[in-house]
């Protein structure tokens, strides 16, 4: 059997006021985000992948294994795919510990590869193991649901707006745990949301949906240039990987080394010197220039080449820049874009004015 490291899906599903028509592939590593407005078909795609839409016509291949086609339909419980939707669905007659063990005890032996203690540690569940689930906050309940799904040993984890209904503080509790889960357990995820900020924080691959179809798919900083830059001006952004090279306990700050020995210093208490970390950089915090102008307010200036540029006739233009550290996204007004004659293939200097380290 040839492993493909991909999820290949083709589905057609017609309902009274909706038609789903998707034909695409996703990598089964990291976190793939699906973004779009309500009613665009995001949740339906996840249900098709999980095997919960029996009437959907099409084909599904997971890592070279056929789970569905015209002649075969693997039932949901045998697909090795876990779905967490907006409803938490914890068993209220079981405490947290017994909820977590429920999936583990019912998983086939070959899928019982994730240790209970590892899940407890990575999701910080130890303080709540003996609590009744009805006493959990929204963020805590989401973490328990994620832990129960992990202990079932899935080959793929589907998350359908798992932060829906949570306030900003509770989201900040849940999202870092998802990044940690992907890093520690190497379980690929497909994450559905209509909140772009969540995908900027999480995803290594991104697709947009509208009207039952996929409009764009690829690197997040490229795909975001297809969105309305004015409507998403506060959330457009990118994540880059850098090295943590020094820590100053007196200032409570860290030094970061970018490619080509460029450095920046930001406030942080992260002390693991020599490790790679990720920075979230919003598009509104990136300025562009044709020459190195030594912008005083910049943390660091990186050279790059414009890889994509939005074409919508809005006040602002979103521009994707490929640098030695990966893609950045910049948001500039159309007047500046015209004055600098910014276009694909042009070499530019990107001034990063602010960045936040991801946990």
Beta strands, then each sheet from edge to edge (+ up, - down):
strand 1: 6-14
strand 2: 19-27
strand 3: 31-35
strand 4: 57-62
strand 5: 65-69
strand 6: 72-73
strand 7: 81-84
strand 8: 156-160
strand 9: 189-193
strand 10: 205-210
strand 11: 213-218
strand 12: 237-248
strand 13: 253-257
strand 14: 263-267
strand 15: 276-282
strand 16: 286-289
strand 17: 300-309
strand 18: 316-323
strand 19: 326-333
strand 20: 347-352
strand 21: 356-358
sheet 1: 2+ 1- 4+ 5- 6+
sheet 2: 7+ 8+ 9+ 3+ 10+ 11-
sheet 3: 14+ 13- 12+ 15- 21+
sheet 4: 16+ 20- 17+ 18- 19+
end
